Amino acid sequence: MPQKSTQLIGQSPAFRKALEEARLAASQDSPVLIYGETGSGKGVIASYIHRRSARQGRLVSLNCASFQASLFESELFGHMK
């Protein structure tokens, strides 16, 4: 299977700030919440953070907009029967 390009290209101050924050997030052992408008590249940034981190597991991306409000916490944190 061909791999997607992993190179991020941009010069704007906003892009540089986002990339610096992504690098900082990658150096931490904490969950990351990325939010933004549709098509803003949230998945690309998530993949970038995951690749640059020491995390060994697979990347899990969730579309929180698809969660029902009443089930939001159990979708994110699980539930006990």
Summary of the structure (lengths in Angstrom):
residues: 81
radius of gyration: 14.8
end to end distance: 40.1
largest distance: 50.1
contacts: 117
relative contact order: 0.12
helix: 47%
strand: 0%
